[in-house]
Amino acid sequence: MFESVRLPILPIDTGRYGSPEMRGIFEEENKLQRWLDVEAAVAEAQAFVGDIPKDAAEEIGRNANTKIVTLDHVKGIEKRDPS
């Protein structure tokens, strides 16, 4: 009787704001990289105030990229986490 129509949830989905560059900002891997950037910055700040060793912060910074921390790996961890 009624046809199923997929309506855009976000303005970016309408095409008006959905340039390839804009959509790229919200891609899963790009969002993960931004979170990793935050993690690296927090580690650097913690090392600065002496909460963690400077070597640990540097290692976190070196490894905080999506080539090492893959989206599939993170999703696997999230599936196992009961919280």
mmCIF file of the N, C-alpha and C atoms, coordinates in Angstrom:
data_MODEL
# 
_entry.id   MODEL 
# 
loop_
_atom_site.group_PDB 
_atom_site.id 
_atom_site.type_symbol 
_atom_site.label_atom_id 
_atom_site.label_alt_id 
_atom_site.label_comp_id 
_atom_site.label_asym_id 
_atom_site.label_entity_id 
_atom_site.label_seq_id 
_atom_site.pdbx_PDB_ins_code 
_atom_site.Cartn_x 
_atom_site.Cartn_y 
_atom_site.Cartn_z 
_atom_site.occupancy 
_atom_site.B_iso_or_equiv 
_atom_site.pdbx_formal_charge 
_atom_site.auth_seq_id 
_atom_site.auth_comp_id 
_atom_site.auth_asym_id 
_atom_site.auth_atom_id 
_atom_site.pdbx_PDB_model_num 
ATOM 1   N N  . MET A 1 1  ? 0.823  -1.179 0.000  1.00 0.00 ? 1  MET A N  1 
ATOM 2   C CA . MET A 1 1  ? 0.000  0.000  0.000  1.00 0.00 ? 1  MET A CA 1 
ATOM 3   C C  . MET A 1 1  ? 0.876  1.255  0.000  1.00 0.00 ? 1  MET A C  1 
ATOM 4   N N  . PHE A 1 2  ? 1.822  1.360  0.974  1.00 0.00 ? 2  PHE A N  1 
ATOM 5   C CA . PHE A 1 2  ? 2.714  2.502  1.032  1.00 0.00 ? 2  PHE A CA 1 
ATOM 6   C C  . PHE A 1 2  ? 4.099  2.094  0.566  1.00 0.00 ? 2  PHE A C  1 
ATOM 7   N N  . GLU A 1 3  ? 4.721  2.970  -0.186 1.00 0.00 ? 3  GLU A N  1 
ATOM 8   C CA . GLU A 1 3  ? 6.086  2.730  -0.615 1.00 0.00 ? 3  GLU A CA 1 
ATOM 9   C C  . GLU A 1 3  ? 7.059  3.162  0.467  1.00 0.00 ? 3  GLU A C  1 
ATOM 10  N N  . SER A 1 4  ? 8.096  2.390  0.658  1.00 0.00 ? 4  SER A N  1 
ATOM 11  C CA . SER A 1 4  ? 9.124  2.745  1.626  1.00 0.00 ? 4  SER A CA 1 
ATOM 12  C C  . SER A 1 4  ? 10.067 3.761  0.987  1.00 0.00 ? 4  SER A C  1 
ATOM 13  N N  . VAL A 1 5  ? 10.228 4.899  1.654  1.00 0.00 ? 5  VAL A N  1 
ATOM 14  C CA . VAL A 1 5  ? 11.091 5.956  1.144  1.00 0.00 ? 5  VAL A CA 1 
ATOM 15  C C  . VAL A 1 5  ? 12.158 6.242  2.186  1.00 0.00 ? 5  VAL A C  1 
ATOM 16  N N  . ARG A 1 6  ? 13.400 6.251  1.747  1.00 0.00 ? 6  ARG A N  1 
ATOM 17  C CA . ARG A 1 6  ? 14.502 6.564  2.666  1.00 0.00 ? 6  ARG A CA 1 
ATOM 18  C C  . ARG A 1 6  ? 14.685 8.073  2.690  1.00 0.00 ? 6  ARG A C  1 
ATOM 19  N N  . LEU A 1 7  ? 14.399 8.662  3.833  1.00 0.00 ? 7  LEU A N  1 
ATOM 20  C CA . LEU A 1 7  ? 14.578 10.096 3.993  1.00 0.00 ? 7  LEU A CA 1 
ATOM 21  C C  . LEU A 1 7  ? 15.938 10.370 4.626  1.00 0.00 ? 7  LEU A C  1 
ATOM 22  N N  . PRO A 1 8  ? 16.598 11.435 4.200  1.00 0.00 ? 8  PRO A N  1 
ATOM 23  C CA . PRO A 1 8  ? 17.885 11.757 4.807  1.00 0.00 ? 8  PRO A CA 1 
ATOM 24  C C  . PRO A 1 8  ? 17.728 12.132 6.272  1.00 0.00 ? 8  PRO A C  1 
ATOM 25  N N  . ILE A 1 9  ? 18.647 11.628 7.082  1.00 0.00 ? 9  ILE A N  1 
ATOM 26  C CA . ILE A 1 9  ? 18.619 11.921 8.509  1.00 0.00 ? 9  ILE A CA 1 
ATOM 27  C C  . ILE A 1 9  ? 19.371 13.216 8.792  1.00 0.00 ? 9  ILE A C  1 
ATOM 28  N N  . LEU A 1 10 ? 20.473 13.414 8.096  1.00 0.00 ? 10 LEU A N  1 
ATOM 29  C CA . LEU A 1 10 ? 21.306 14.587 8.307  1.00 0.00 ? 10 LEU A CA 1 
ATOM 30  C C  . LEU A 1 10 ? 21.338 15.443 7.049  1.00 0.00 ? 10 LEU A C  1 
ATOM 31  N N  . PRO A 1 11 ? 21.524 16.747 7.186  1.00 0.00 ? 11 PRO A N  1 
ATOM 32  C CA . PRO A 1 11 ? 21.600 17.605 6.005  1.00 0.00 ? 11 PRO A CA 1 
ATOM 33  C C  . PRO A 1 11 ? 22.694 17.188 5.034  1.00 0.00 ? 11 PRO A C  1 
ATOM 34  N N  . ILE A 1 12 ? 23.761 16.572 5.556  1.00 0.00 ? 12 ILE A N  1 
ATOM 35  C CA . ILE A 1 12 ? 24.855 16.149 4.678  1.00 0.00 ? 12 ILE A CA 1 
ATOM 36  C C  . ILE A 1 12 ? 24.386 15.074 3.695  1.00 0.00 ? 12 ILE A C  1 
ATOM 37  N N  . ASP A 1 13 ? 23.330 14.328 4.075  1.00 0.00 ? 13 ASP A N  1 
ATOM 38  C CA . ASP A 1 13 ? 22.815 13.263 3.219  1.00 0.00 ? 13 ASP A CA 1 
ATOM 39  C C  . ASP A 1 13 ? 21.938 13.769 2.085  1.00 0.00 ? 13 ASP A C  1 
ATOM 40  N N  . THR A 1 14 ? 21.561 15.028 2.110  1.00 0.00 ? 14 THR A N  1 
ATOM 41  C CA . THR A 1 14 ? 20.628 15.530 1.111  1.00 0.00 ? 14 THR A CA 1 
ATOM 42  C C  . THR A 1 14 ? 21.289 15.862 -0.216 1.00 0.00 ? 14 THR A C  1 
ATOM 43  N N  . GLY A 1 15 ? 22.585 16.000 -0.225 1.00 0.00 ? 15 GLY A N  1 
ATOM 44  C CA . GLY A 1 15 ? 23.267 16.402 -1.447 1.00 0.00 ? 15 GLY A CA 1 
ATOM 45  C C  . GLY A 1 15 ? 23.601 17.872 -1.440 1.00 0.00 ? 15 GLY A C  1 
ATOM 46  N N  . ARG A 1 16 ? 22.814 18.659 -0.733 1.00 0.00 ? 16 ARG A N  1 
ATOM 47  C CA . ARG A 1 16 ? 23.072 20.100 -0.672 1.00 0.00 ? 16 ARG A CA 1 
ATOM 48  C C  . ARG A 1 16 ? 24.405 20.392 0.012  1.00 0.00 ? 16 ARG A C  1 
ATOM 49  N N  . TYR A 1 17 ? 24.672 19.695 1.098  1.00 0.00 ? 17 TYR A N  1 
ATOM 50  C CA . TYR A 1 17 ? 25.911 19.887 1.841  1.00 0.00 ? 17 TYR A CA 1 
ATOM 51  C C  . TYR A 1 17 ? 26.843 18.691 1.682  1.00 0.00 ? 17 TYR A C  1 
ATOM 52  N N  . GLY A 1 18 ? 26.477 17.791 0.837  1.00 0.00 ? 18 GLY A N  1 
ATOM 53  C CA . GLY A 1 18 ? 27.184 16.527 0.764  1.00 0.00 ? 18 GLY A CA 1 
ATOM 54  C C  . GLY A 1 18 ? 28.257 16.436 -0.291 1.00 0.00 ? 18 GLY A C  1 
ATOM 55  N N  . SER A 1 19 ? 29.142 17.419 -0.366 1.00 0.00 ? 19 SER A N  1 
ATOM 56  C CA . SER A 1 19 ? 30.258 17.307 -1.299 1.00 0.00 ? 19 SER A CA 1 
ATOM 57  C C  . SER A 1 19 ? 31.133 16.138 -0.854 1.00 0.00 ? 19 SER A C  1 
ATOM 58  N N  . PRO A 1 20 ? 31.920 15.575 -1.757 1.00 0.00 ? 20 PRO A N  1 
ATOM 59  C CA . PRO A 1 20 ? 32.803 14.479 -1.365 1.00 0.00 ? 20 PRO A CA 1 
ATOM 60  C C  . PRO A 1 20 ? 33.736 14.869 -0.209 1.00 0.00 ? 20 PRO A C  1 
ATOM 61  N N  . GLU A 1 21 ? 34.211 16.091 -0.212 1.00 0.00 ? 21 GLU A N  1 
ATOM 62  C CA . GLU A 1 21 ? 35.095 16.542 0.858  1.00 0.00 ? 21 GLU A CA 1 
ATOM 63  C C  . GLU A 1 21 ? 34.356 16.582 2.194  1.00 0.00 ? 21 GLU A C  1 
ATOM 64  N N  . MET A 1 22 ? 33.137 17.086 2.177  1.00 0.00 ? 22 MET A N  1 
ATOM 65  C CA . MET A 1 22 ? 32.344 17.188 3.408  1.00 0.00 ? 22 MET A CA 1 
ATOM 66  C C  . MET A 1 22 ? 31.980 15.801 3.933  1.00 0.00 ? 22 MET A C  1 
ATOM 67  N N  . ARG A 1 23 ? 31.569 14.917 3.043  1.00 0.00 ? 23 ARG A N  1 
ATOM 68  C CA . ARG A 1 23 ? 31.240 13.557 3.483  1.00 0.00 ? 23 ARG A CA 1 
ATOM 69  C C  . ARG A 1 23 ? 32.471 12.860 4.036  1.00 0.00 ? 23 ARG A C  1 
ATOM 70  N N  . GLY A 1 24 ? 33.638 13.158 3.482  1.00 0.00 ? 24 GLY A N  1 
ATOM 71  C CA . GLY A 1 24 ? 34.874 12.559 3.962  1.00 0.00 ? 24 GLY A CA 1 
ATOM 72  C C  . GLY A 1 24 ? 35.159 12.873 5.413  1.00 0.00 ? 24 GLY A C  1 
ATOM 73  N N  . ILE A 1 25 ? 34.748 14.043 5.854  1.00 0.00 ? 25 ILE A N  1 
ATOM 74  C CA . ILE A 1 25 ? 34.947 14.434 7.249  1.00 0.00 ? 25 ILE A CA 1 
ATOM 75  C C  . ILE A 1 25 ? 34.236 13.466 8.188  1.00 0.00 ? 25 ILE A C  1 
ATOM 76  N N  . PHE A 1 26 ? 33.096 12.961 7.779  1.00 0.00 ? 26 PHE A N  1 
ATOM 77  C CA . PHE A 1 26 ? 32.273 12.126 8.647  1.00 0.00 ? 26 PHE A CA 1 
ATOM 78  C C  . PHE A 1 26 ? 32.442 10.633 8.389  1.00 0.00 ? 26 PHE A C  1 
ATOM 79  N N  . GLU A 1 27 ? 33.386 10.248 7.544  1.00 0.00 ? 27 GLU A N  1 
ATOM 80  C CA . GLU A 1 27 ? 33.626 8.829  7.317  1.00 0.00 ? 27 GLU A CA 1 
ATOM 81  C C  . GLU A 1 27 ? 34.188 8.200  8.594  1.00 0.00 ? 27 GLU A C  1 
ATOM 82  N N  . GLU A 1 28 ? 33.863 6.942  8.803  1.00 0.00 ? 28 GLU A N  1 
ATOM 83  C CA . GLU A 1 28 ? 34.257 6.239  10.029 1.00 0.00 ? 28 GLU A CA 1 
ATOM 84  C C  . GLU A 1 28 ? 35.768 6.296  10.270 1.00 0.00 ? 28 GLU A C  1 
ATOM 85  N N  . GLU A 1 29 ? 36.567 6.028  9.254  1.00 0.00 ? 29 GLU A N  1 
ATOM 86  C CA . GLU A 1 29 ? 38.013 6.004  9.447  1.00 0.00 ? 29 GLU A CA 1 
ATOM 87  C C  . GLU A 1 29 ? 38.550 7.390  9.797  1.00 0.00 ? 29 GLU A C  1 
ATOM 88  N N  . ASN A 1 30 ? 37.981 8.413  9.196  1.00 0.00 ? 30 ASN A N  1 
ATOM 89  C CA . ASN A 1 30 ? 38.418 9.779  9.514  1.00 0.00 ? 30 ASN A CA 1 
ATOM 90  C C  . ASN A 1 30 ? 38.046 10.148 10.953 1.00 0.00 ? 30 ASN A C  1 
ATOM 91  N N  . LYS A 1 31 ? 36.853 9.754  11.388 1.00 0.00 ? 31 LYS A N  1 
ATOM 92  C CA . LYS A 1 31 ? 36.465 10.018 12.779 1.00 0.00 ? 31 LYS A CA 1 
ATOM 93  C C  . LYS A 1 31 ? 37.389 9.278  13.745 1.00 0.00 ? 31 LYS A C  1 
ATOM 94  N N  . LEU A 1 32 ? 37.744 8.030  13.405 1.00 0.00 ? 32 LEU A N  1 
ATOM 95  C CA . LEU A 1 32 ? 38.671 7.273  14.248 1.00 0.00 ? 32 LEU A CA 1 
ATOM 96  C C  . LEU A 1 32 ? 40.013 7.995  14.324 1.00 0.00 ? 32 LEU A C  1 
ATOM 97  N N  . GLN A 1 33 ? 40.502 8.524  13.204 1.00 0.00 ? 33 GLN A N  1 
ATOM 98  C CA . GLN A 1 33 ? 41.784 9.228  13.231 1.00 0.00 ? 33 GLN A CA 1 
ATOM 99  C C  . GLN A 1 33 ? 41.714 10.457 14.124 1.00 0.00 ? 33 GLN A C  1 
ATOM 100 N N  . ARG A 1 34 ? 40.600 11.164 14.109 1.00 0.00 ? 34 ARG A N  1 
ATOM 101 C CA . ARG A 1 34 ? 40.459 12.335 14.986 1.00 0.00 ? 34 ARG A CA 1 
ATOM 102 C C  . ARG A 1 34 ? 40.490 11.917 16.451 1.00 0.00 ? 34 ARG A C  1 
ATOM 103 N N  . TRP A 1 35 ? 39.849 10.786 16.783 1.00 0.00 ? 35 TRP A N  1 
ATOM 104 C CA . TRP A 1 35 ? 39.893 10.291 18.159 1.00 0.00 ? 35 TRP A CA 1 
ATOM 105 C C  . TRP A 1 35 ? 41.319 9.914  18.538 1.00 0.00 ? 35 TRP A C  1 
ATOM 106 N N  . LEU A 1 36 ? 42.033 9.295  17.623 1.00 0.00 ? 36 LEU A N  1 
ATOM 107 C CA . LEU A 1 36 ? 43.427 8.934  17.894 1.00 0.00 ? 36 LEU A CA 1 
ATOM 108 C C  . LEU A 1 36 ? 44.287 10.184 18.082 1.00 0.00 ? 36 LEU A C  1 
ATOM 109 N N  . ASP A 1 37 ? 43.988 11.231 17.320 1.00 0.00 ? 37 ASP A N  1 
ATOM 110 C CA . ASP A 1 37 ? 44.695 12.506 17.499 1.00 0.00 ? 37 ASP A CA 1 
ATOM 111 C C  . ASP A 1 37 ? 44.469 13.049 18.913 1.00 0.00 ? 37 ASP A C  1 
ATOM 112 N N  . VAL A 1 38 ? 43.235 12.926 19.387 1.00 0.00 ? 38 VAL A N  1 
ATOM 113 C CA . VAL A 1 38 ? 42.909 13.374 20.749 1.00 0.00 ? 38 VAL A CA 1 
ATOM 114 C C  . VAL A 1 38 ? 43.672 12.537 21.770 1.00 0.00 ? 38 VAL A C  1 
ATOM 115 N N  . GLU A 1 39 ? 43.684 11.218 21.576 1.00 0.00 ? 39 GLU A N  1 
ATOM 116 C CA . GLU A 1 39 ? 44.410 10.332 22.493 1.00 0.00 ? 39 GLU A CA 1 
ATOM 117 C C  . GLU A 1 39 ? 45.888 10.710 22.557 1.00 0.00 ? 39 GLU A C  1 
ATOM 118 N N  . ALA A 1 40 ? 46.491 10.990 21.419 1.00 0.00 ? 40 ALA A N  1 
ATOM 119 C CA . ALA A 1 40 ? 47.902 11.372 21.385 1.00 0.00 ? 40 ALA A CA 1 
ATOM 120 C C  . ALA A 1 40 ? 48.123 12.701 22.102 1.00 0.00 ? 40 ALA A C  1 
ATOM 121 N N  . ALA A 1 41 ? 47.214 13.647 21.908 1.00 0.00 ? 41 ALA A N  1 
ATOM 122 C CA . ALA A 1 41 ? 47.340 14.953 22.573 1.00 0.00 ? 41 ALA A CA 1 
ATOM 123 C C  . ALA A 1 41 ? 47.185 14.813 24.089 1.00 0.00 ? 41 ALA A C  1 
ATOM 124 N N  . VAL A 1 42 ? 46.262 13.974 24.521 1.00 0.00 ? 42 VAL A N  1 
ATOM 125 C CA . VAL A 1 42 ? 46.081 13.745 25.963 1.00 0.00 ? 42 VAL A CA 1 
ATOM 126 C C  . VAL A 1 42 ? 47.336 13.098 26.548 1.00 0.00 ? 42 VAL A C  1 
ATOM 127 N N  . ALA A 1 43 ? 47.896 12.130 25.841 1.00 0.00 ? 43 ALA A N  1 
ATOM 128 C CA . ALA A 1 43 ? 49.119 11.486 26.329 1.00 0.00 ? 43 ALA A CA 1 
ATOM 129 C C  . ALA A 1 43 ? 50.255 12.493 26.436 1.00 0.00 ? 43 ALA A C  1 
ATOM 130 N N  . GLU A 1 44 ? 50.368 13.377 25.455 1.00 0.00 ? 44 GLU A N  1 
ATOM 131 C CA . GLU A 1 44 ? 51.403 14.410 25.499 1.00 0.00 ? 44 GLU A CA 1 
ATOM 132 C C  . GLU A 1 44 ? 51.212 15.325 26.704 1.00 0.00 ? 44 GLU A C  1 
ATOM 133 N N  . ALA A 1 45 ? 49.969 15.707 26.984 1.00 0.00 ? 45 ALA A N  1 
ATOM 134 C CA . ALA A 1 45 ? 49.677 16.561 28.136 1.00 0.00 ? 45 ALA A CA 1 
ATOM 135 C C  . ALA A 1 45 ? 49.967 15.823 29.444 1.00 0.00 ? 45 ALA A C  1 
ATOM 136 N N  . GLN A 1 46 ? 49.618 14.546 29.488 1.00 0.00 ? 46 GLN A N  1 
ATOM 137 C CA . GLN A 1 46 ? 49.880 13.766 30.701 1.00 0.00 ? 46 GLN A CA 1 
ATOM 138 C C  . GLN A 1 46 ? 51.380 13.633 30.948 1.00 0.00 ? 46 GLN A C  1 
ATOM 139 N N  . ALA A 1 47 ? 52.151 13.481 29.889 1.00 0.00 ? 47 ALA A N  1 
ATOM 140 C CA . ALA A 1 47 ? 53.605 13.407 30.043 1.00 0.00 ? 47 ALA A CA 1 
ATOM 141 C C  . ALA A 1 47 ? 54.154 14.750 30.516 1.00 0.00 ? 47 ALA A C  1 
ATOM 142 N N  . PHE A 1 48 ? 53.589 15.817 30.000 1.00 0.00 ? 48 PHE A N  1 
ATOM 143 C CA . PHE A 1 48 ? 54.046 17.155 30.369 1.00 0.00 ? 48 PHE A CA 1 
ATOM 144 C C  . PHE A 1 48 ? 53.899 17.413 31.873 1.00 0.00 ? 48 PHE A C  1 
ATOM 145 N N  . VAL A 1 49 ? 52.779 16.933 32.448 1.00 0.00 ? 49 VAL A N  1 
ATOM 146 C CA . VAL A 1 49 ? 52.546 17.149 33.884 1.00 0.00 ? 49 VAL A CA 1 
ATOM 147 C C  . VAL A 1 49 ? 53.093 16.011 34.747 1.00 0.00 ? 49 VAL A C  1 
ATOM 148 N N  . GLY A 1 50 ? 53.698 15.006 34.105 1.00 0.00 ? 50 GLY A N  1 
ATOM 149 C CA . GLY A 1 50 ? 54.338 13.927 34.849 1.00 0.00 ? 50 GLY A CA 1 
ATOM 150 C C  . GLY A 1 50 ? 53.462 12.752 35.210 1.00 0.00 ? 50 GLY A C  1 
ATOM 151 N N  . ASP A 1 51 ? 52.257 12.667 34.622 1.00 0.00 ? 51 ASP A N  1 
ATOM 152 C CA . ASP A 1 51 ? 51.372 11.536 34.929 1.00 0.00 ? 51 ASP A CA 1 
ATOM 153 C C  . ASP A 1 51 ? 51.830 10.248 34.256 1.00 0.00 ? 51 ASP A C  1 
ATOM 154 N N  . ILE A 1 52 ? 52.440 10.358 33.089 1.00 0.00 ? 52 ILE A N  1 
ATOM 155 C CA . ILE A 1 52 ? 52.969 9.188  32.387 1.00 0.00 ? 52 ILE A CA 1 
ATOM 156 C C  . ILE A 1 52 ? 54.379 9.520  31.897 1.00 0.00 ? 52 ILE A C  1 
ATOM 157 N N  . PRO A 1 53 ? 55.190 8.504  31.660 1.00 0.00 ? 53 PRO A N  1 
ATOM 158 C CA . PRO A 1 53 ? 56.541 8.771  31.151 1.00 0.00 ? 53 PRO A CA 1 
ATOM 159 C C  . PRO A 1 53 ? 56.504 9.394  29.749 1.00 0.00 ? 53 PRO A C  1 
ATOM 160 N N  . LYS A 1 54 ? 57.469 10.248 29.459 1.00 0.00 ? 54 LYS A N  1 
ATOM 161 C CA . LYS A 1 54 ? 57.548 10.907 28.150 1.00 0.00 ? 54 LYS A CA 1 
ATOM 162 C C  . LYS A 1 54 ? 57.677 9.874  27.031 1.00 0.00 ? 54 LYS A C  1 
ATOM 163 N N  . ASP A 1 55 ? 58.437 8.793  27.278 1.00 0.00 ? 55 ASP A N  1 
ATOM 164 C CA . ASP A 1 55 ? 58.590 7.742  26.267 1.00 0.00 ? 55 ASP A CA 1 
ATOM 165 C C  . ASP A 1 55 ? 57.244 7.107  25.914 1.00 0.00 ? 55 ASP A C  1 
ATOM 166 N N  . ALA A 1 56 ? 56.393 6.919  26.927 1.00 0.00 ? 56 ALA A N  1 
ATOM 167 C CA . ALA A 1 56 ? 55.073 6.329  26.683 1.00 0.00 ? 56 ALA A CA 1 
ATOM 168 C C  . ALA A 1 56 ? 54.229 7.254  25.809 1.00 0.00 ? 56 ALA A C  1 
ATOM 169 N N  . ALA A 1 57 ? 54.274 8.549  26.093 1.00 0.00 ? 57 ALA A N  1 
ATOM 170 C CA . ALA A 1 57 ? 53.512 9.514  25.295 1.00 0.00 ? 57 ALA A CA 1 
ATOM 171 C C  . ALA A 1 57 ? 54.007 9.539  23.856 1.00 0.00 ? 57 ALA A C  1 
ATOM 172 N N  . GLU A 1 58 ? 55.310 9.455  23.681 1.00 0.00 ? 58 GLU A N  1 
ATOM 173 C CA . GLU A 1 58 ? 55.860 9.444  22.321 1.00 0.00 ? 58 GLU A CA 1 
ATOM 174 C C  . GLU A 1 58 ? 55.437 8.196  21.563 1.00 0.00 ? 58 GLU A C  1 
ATOM 175 N N  . GLU A 1 59 ? 55.423 7.052  22.258 1.00 0.00 ? 59 GLU A N  1 
ATOM 176 C CA . GLU A 1 59 ? 54.986 5.812  21.610 1.00 0.00 ? 59 GLU A CA 1 
ATOM 177 C C  . GLU A 1 59 ? 53.505 5.875  21.241 1.00 0.00 ? 59 GLU A C  1 
ATOM 178 N N  . ILE A 1 60 ? 52.706 6.409  22.131 1.00 0.00 ? 60 ILE A N  1 
ATOM 179 C CA . ILE A 1 60 ? 51.274 6.574  21.827 1.00 0.00 ? 60 ILE A CA 1 
ATOM 180 C C  . ILE A 1 60 ? 51.114 7.463  20.599 1.00 0.00 ? 60 ILE A C  1 
ATOM 181 N N  . GLY A 1 61 ? 51.853 8.568  20.556 1.00 0.00 ? 61 GLY A N  1 
ATOM 182 C CA . GLY A 1 61 ? 51.785 9.469  19.409 1.00 0.00 ? 61 GLY A CA 1 
ATOM 183 C C  . GLY A 1 61 ? 52.199 8.794  18.109 1.00 0.00 ? 61 GLY A C  1 
ATOM 184 N N  . ARG A 1 62 ? 53.241 7.968  18.155 1.00 0.00 ? 62 ARG A N  1 
ATOM 185 C CA . ARG A 1 62 ? 53.711 7.263  16.944 1.00 0.00 ? 62 ARG A CA 1 
ATOM 186 C C  . ARG A 1 62 ? 52.682 6.252  16.454 1.00 0.00 ? 62 ARG A C  1 
ATOM 187 N N  . ASN A 1 63 ? 51.963 5.647  17.385 1.00 0.00 ? 63 ASN A N  1 
ATOM 188 C CA . ASN A 1 63 ? 51.022 4.580  17.022 1.00 0.00 ? 63 ASN A CA 1 
ATOM 189 C C  . ASN A 1 63 ? 49.581 5.051  16.848 1.00 0.00 ? 63 ASN A C  1 
ATOM 190 N N  . ALA A 1 64 ? 49.339 6.315  17.054 1.00 0.00 ? 64 ALA A N  1 
ATOM 191 C CA . ALA A 1 64 ? 47.966 6.839  16.973 1.00 0.00 ? 64 ALA A CA 1 
ATOM 192 C C  . ALA A 1 64 ? 47.609 7.191  15.533 1.00 0.00 ? 64 ALA A C  1 
ATOM 193 N N  . ASN A 1 65 ? 47.524 6.173  14.701 1.00 0.00 ? 65 ASN A N  1 
ATOM 194 C CA . ASN A 1 65 ? 47.082 6.394  13.322 1.00 0.00 ? 65 ASN A CA 1 
ATOM 195 C C  . ASN A 1 65 ? 46.321 5.169  12.828 1.00 0.00 ? 65 ASN A C  1 
ATOM 196 N N  . THR A 1 66 ? 45.496 5.372  11.851 1.00 0.00 ? 66 THR A N  1 
ATOM 197 C CA . THR A 1 66 ? 44.601 4.313  11.380 1.00 0.00 ? 66 THR A CA 1 
ATOM 198 C C  . THR A 1 66 ? 45.312 3.246  10.553 1.00 0.00 ? 66 THR A C  1 
ATOM 199 N N  . LYS A 1 67 ? 46.581 3.433  10.282 1.00 0.00 ? 67 LYS A N  1 
ATOM 200 C CA . LYS A 1 67 ? 47.349 2.368  9.630  1.00 0.00 ? 67 LYS A CA 1 
ATOM 201 C C  . LYS A 1 67 ? 47.686 1.285  10.670 1.00 0.00 ? 67 LYS A C  1 
ATOM 202 N N  . ILE A 1 68 ? 47.829 1.694  11.924 1.00 0.00 ? 68 ILE A N  1 
ATOM 203 C CA . ILE A 1 68 ? 48.160 0.763  13.013 1.00 0.00 ? 68 ILE A CA 1 
ATOM 204 C C  . ILE A 1 68 ? 46.905 0.359  13.772 1.00 0.00 ? 68 ILE A C  1 
ATOM 205 N N  . VAL A 1 69 ? 46.098 1.320  14.157 1.00 0.00 ? 69 VAL A N  1 
ATOM 206 C CA . VAL A 1 69 ? 44.839 1.066  14.864 1.00 0.00 ? 69 VAL A CA 1 
ATOM 207 C C  . VAL A 1 69 ? 43.733 1.082  13.814 1.00 0.00 ? 69 VAL A C  1 
ATOM 208 N N  . THR A 1 70 ? 43.408 -0.082 13.288 1.00 0.00 ? 70 THR A N  1 
ATOM 209 C CA . THR A 1 70 ? 42.447 -0.146 12.190 1.00 0.00 ? 70 THR A CA 1 
ATOM 210 C C  . THR A 1 70 ? 41.007 -0.101 12.697 1.00 0.00 ? 70 THR A C  1 
ATOM 211 N N  . LEU A 1 71 ? 40.134 0.337  11.836 1.00 0.00 ? 71 LEU A N  1 
ATOM 212 C CA . LEU A 1 71 ? 38.715 0.411  12.159 1.00 0.00 ? 71 LEU A CA 1 
ATOM 213 C C  . LEU A 1 71 ? 38.170 -0.979 12.485 1.00 0.00 ? 71 LEU A C  1 
ATOM 214 N N  . ASP A 1 72 ? 38.586 -1.997 11.739 1.00 0.00 ? 72 ASP A N  1 
ATOM 215 C CA . ASP A 1 72 ? 38.131 -3.362 12.011 1.00 0.00 ? 72 ASP A CA 1 
ATOM 216 C C  . ASP A 1 72 ? 38.576 -3.826 13.398 1.00 0.00 ? 72 ASP A C  1 
ATOM 217 N N  . HIS A 1 73 ? 39.787 -3.484 13.777 1.00 0.00 ? 73 HIS A N  1 
ATOM 218 C CA . HIS A 1 73 ? 40.300 -3.863 15.106 1.00 0.00 ? 73 HIS A CA 1 
ATOM 219 C C  . HIS A 1 73 ? 39.462 -3.201 16.198 1.00 0.00 ? 73 HIS A C  1 
ATOM 220 N N  . VAL A 1 74 ? 39.174 -1.924 16.039 1.00 0.00 ? 74 VAL A N  1 
ATOM 221 C CA . VAL A 1 74 ? 38.378 -1.200 17.038 1.00 0.00 ? 74 VAL A CA 1 
ATOM 222 C C  . VAL A 1 74 ? 36.972 -1.790 17.125 1.00 0.00 ? 74 VAL A C  1 
ATOM 223 N N  . LYS A 1 75 ? 36.373 -2.087 15.990 1.00 0.00 ? 75 LYS A N  1 
ATOM 224 C CA . LYS A 1 75 ? 35.024 -2.675 15.998 1.00 0.00 ? 75 LYS A CA 1 
ATOM 225 C C  . LYS A 1 75 ? 35.028 -4.026 16.675 1.00 0.00 ? 75 LYS A C  1 
ATOM 226 N N  . GLY A 1 76 ? 36.107 -4.813 16.492 1.00 0.00 ? 76 GLY A N  1 
ATOM 227 C CA . GLY A 1 76 ? 36.223 -6.104 17.155 1.00 0.00 ? 76 GLY A CA 1 
ATOM 228 C C  . GLY A 1 76 ? 36.299 -5.945 18.666 1.00 0.00 ? 76 GLY A C  1 
ATOM 229 N N  . ILE A 1 77 ? 37.035 -4.950 19.116 1.00 0.00 ? 77 ILE A N  1 
ATOM 230 C CA . ILE A 1 77 ? 37.134 -4.680 20.558 1.00 0.00 ? 77 ILE A CA 1 
ATOM 231 C C  . ILE A 1 77 ? 35.776 -4.256 21.100 1.00 0.00 ? 77 ILE A C  1 
ATOM 232 N N  . GLU A 1 78 ? 35.081 -3.392 20.366 1.00 0.00 ? 78 GLU A N  1 
ATOM 233 C CA . GLU A 1 78 ? 33.764 -2.919 20.826 1.00 0.00 ? 78 GLU A CA 1 
ATOM 234 C C  . GLU A 1 78 ? 32.769 -4.061 20.933 1.00 0.00 ? 78 GLU A C  1 
ATOM 235 N N  . LYS A 1 79 ? 32.846 -5.040 20.047 1.00 0.00 ? 79 LYS A N  1 
ATOM 236 C CA . LYS A 1 79 ? 31.932 -6.195 20.103 1.00 0.00 ? 79 LYS A CA 1 
ATOM 237 C C  . LYS A 1 79 ? 32.171 -7.027 21.354 1.00 0.00 ? 79 LYS A C  1 
ATOM 238 N N  . ARG A 1 80 ? 33.430 -7.118 21.795 1.00 0.00 ? 80 ARG A N  1 
ATOM 239 C CA . ARG A 1 80 ? 33.754 -7.936 22.966 1.00 0.00 ? 80 ARG A CA 1 
ATOM 240 C C  . ARG A 1 80 ? 33.479 -7.200 24.272 1.00 0.00 ? 80 ARG A C  1 
ATOM 241 N N  . ASP A 1 81 ? 33.407 -5.882 24.242 1.00 0.00 ? 81 ASP A N  1 
ATOM 242 C CA . ASP A 1 81 ? 33.229 -5.092 25.457 1.00 0.00 ? 81 ASP A CA 1 
ATOM 243 C C  . ASP A 1 81 ? 31.770 -5.137 25.900 1.00 0.00 ? 81 ASP A C  1 
ATOM 244 N N  . PRO A 1 82 ? 31.490 -5.704 27.076 1.00 0.00 ? 82 PRO A N  1 
ATOM 245 C CA . PRO A 1 82 ? 30.097 -5.834 27.519 1.00 0.00 ? 82 PRO A CA 1 
ATOM 246 C C  . PRO A 1 82 ? 29.486 -4.504 27.997 1.00 0.00 ? 82 PRO A C  1 
ATOM 247 N N  . SER A 1 83 ? 30.275 -3.461 28.208 1.00 0.00 ? 83 SER A N  1 
ATOM 248 C CA . SER A 1 83 ? 29.697 -2.227 28.735 1.00 0.00 ? 83 SER A CA 1 
ATOM 249 C C  . SER A 1 83 ? 29.125 -1.348 27.669 1.00 0.00 ? 83 SER A C  1 
# 
